[in-house]
Amino acid sequence: MAPADTEAQASFEKYVLPELDVLYRTAWSLTRSDAEAQDLVQDTLLRAFRAIDRFDGRYPRAWLLTIMRNANINRARKKKPDLLDDPDATFERSLDFADDDDPESLVVAPMFDAAVEAAFGDLSDKFREVVELVDLNGLAYQEAADLLDIPVGTVMSRLHRARKRIRDHLHASGLDSEVLVR
């Protein structure tokens, strides 16, 4: 193995491999399918490996999520619309992606899940993307700001307001604030 290959491999292991969980969670939130999420992560990893020698080492998670976002956009462009397909067959295929065996769904009350999803769904795009990046994917405020190309203060403000809106929605749904404390 050439020294450049060894260096690229070391950089890949240092910056990319620790982010695999975040990449999968983000890919799943984009695709809502285990197989599609795995394909998107694989595509992202391949693109990251090819570009690792140009990566400066700053904010690897934001760098990888940007690669993933671009890969997902490219994948969506390549997909052919299935408007002419049989609607029953399309529905049957969508049932294949349902994941009923998720352990978390067995523990968390369905009513709470529904209320959280409704609250999250009611957020505007600018609030939802900040919550998804910071709370769901674990990005630091600065990483989210860099990814969204907005000031870090804006990320913090949007996150605060989004969390408050979710709390208010849950309270209005009759869920005690004690449920939120784990």
C-alpha positions in Angstrom: 0.0 0.0 0.0 1.4 3.4 -1.0 2.0 6.0 1.8 -0.8 8.2 0.3 -3.2 5.2 0.5 -2.2 4.5 4.1 -2.7 8.2 5.0 -6.1 8.3 3.3 -7.1 5.1 5.2 -6.0 6.5 8.5 -7.9 9.8 7.9 -11.0 7.8 6.8 -10.9 5.7 10.0 -10.3 8.9 12.2 -12.9 11.2 10.7 -15.6 9.0 9.0 -16.0 5.7 10.9 -17.0 7.4 14.2 -19.9 9.0 12.4 -21.5 5.9 11.0 -24.4 5.9 13.5 -25.3 9.5 12.7 -25.0 8.8 9.0 -27.4 5.9 9.2 -29.9 7.7 11.4 -29.9 10.7 9.0 -30.1 8.4 6.0 -33.1 6.6 7.5 -34.8 9.9 8.3 -34.4 10.9 4.7 -35.4 7.7 3.1 -37.7 6.0 5.7 -36.4 2.6 4.5 -33.6 0.4 5.9 -32.4 -0.7 2.5 -32.4 2.8 1.0 -30.7 4.2 4.1 -28.0 1.6 3.9 -27.5 2.3 0.2 -27.3 6.1 0.9 -24.8 5.6 3.7 -22.7 3.4 1.4 -22.8 6.0 -1.4 -21.8 8.6 1.2 -18.9 6.6 2.5 -17.6 5.9 -1.0 -17.8 9.6 -1.9 -16.1 10.5 1.4 -13.3 8.0 0.8 -12.7 9.4 -2.6 -12.5 13.0 -1.3 -10.8 12.3 2.1 -7.4 13.7 0.8 -9.2 17.1 0.2 -10.8 17.2 3.7 -9.2 19.6 6.1 -10.3 17.7 9.3 -12.7 20.4 10.6 -16.3 19.4 11.3 -16.3 15.9 9.9 -19.9 15.3 10.7 -21.1 18.4 8.8 -18.8 17.5 5.9 -20.3 14.0 5.8 -23.9 15.2 6.1 -23.3 17.6 3.2 -22.0 14.7 1.1 -25.0 12.7 2.1 -27.4 15.5 1.3 -25.9 15.9 -2.2 -25.9 12.1 -2.8 -29.5 11.9 -1.8 -30.4 14.8 -4.1 -28.6 13.0 -7.0 -30.3 9.7 -6.1 -33.7 11.4 -6.2 -33.0 12.9 -9.6 -32.2 9.5 -11.0 -35.3 7.8 -9.7 -38.0 7.3 -12.3 -41.5 8.4 -11.2 -43.8 5.5 -10.6 -46.9 7.4 -11.6 -47.8 4.9 -14.3 -47.3 1.9 -12.1 -50.2 0.0 -10.6 -51.2 1.8 -7.3 -51.9 -1.5 -5.6 -48.4 -2.8 -6.4 -46.8 0.5 -5.2 -48.7 0.2 -1.9 -47.6 -3.4 -1.5 -44.0 -2.4 -2.0 -44.3 0.4 0.6 -45.4 -2.2 3.2 -42.1 -4.0 2.7 -40.3 -1.0 4.3 -42.4 -1.0 7.5 -40.3 -1.8 10.5 -42.6 -3.2 13.1 -39.9 -4.8 15.2 -38.2 -1.6 16.5 -37.6 -2.1 20.3 -38.0 1.5 21.0 -41.5 1.5 19.6 -42.4 -1.3 22.0 -41.3 0.7 25.0 -42.5 4.2 24.2 -46.3 4.8 24.4 -47.9 5.1 21.0 -49.9 8.2 22.1 -46.7 10.0 23.2 -45.0 9.0 19.8 -48.0 10.4 17.9 -48.0 13.6 19.9 -44.2 14.1 19.4 -44.5 13.4 15.7 -47.4 15.8 15.3 -45.6 18.5 17.2 -42.4 17.9 15.1 -44.5 17.8 11.9 -46.2 21.1 12.8 -42.8 22.9 12.9 -41.9 25.0 9.9 -39.0 23.7 7.8 -36.4 26.1 9.3 -37.2 24.9 12.8 -37.6 21.2 11.9 -34.2 21.0 10.2 -32.4 22.5 13.2 -34.1 20.1 15.6 -33.2 17.2 13.3 -29.6 18.2 13.0 -28.9 19.0 16.6 -31.4 16.9 18.7 -31.8 13.9 16.5 -28.4 13.7 14.8 -26.3 15.1 17.6 -24.5 17.8 15.7 -23.0 20.7 17.6 -24.5 24.1 17.1 -21.5 25.2 15.1 -21.7 22.1 12.8 -25.4 22.7 12.2 -24.7 26.4 11.5 -22.0 25.5 9.0 -24.2 22.9 7.3 -27.2 25.3 7.0 -25.0 28.3 6.2 -26.5 30.4 9.0 -25.0 32.0 12.1 -24.7 29.8 15.2 -26.9 32.2 17.2 -29.7 31.6 14.7 -29.3 27.9 15.2 -29.6 28.3 19.0 -32.6 30.7 18.6 -34.4 28.4 16.2 -33.7 25.3 18.4 -35.0 27.1 21.5 -38.2 28.2 19.8 -38.7 24.8 18.2 -38.3 23.0 21.5 -40.7 25.4 23.2 -43.3 24.8 20.4 -42.9 21.0 20.8 -43.3 21.3 24.6 -46.4 23.5 24.2 -47.9 21.1 21.8 -47.3 18.1 24.2 -48.7 20.1 27.1 -51.8 20.9 25.0 -52.1 17.2 24.2 -52.4 16.5 27.9 -49.0 14.9 28.4 -47.4 15.7 31.7 -44.0 17.4 31.7 -42.9 14.5 33.9 -43.1 12.2 30.9 -40.5 14.3 29.2 -37.9 13.9 32.0 -36.1 10.6 31.8 
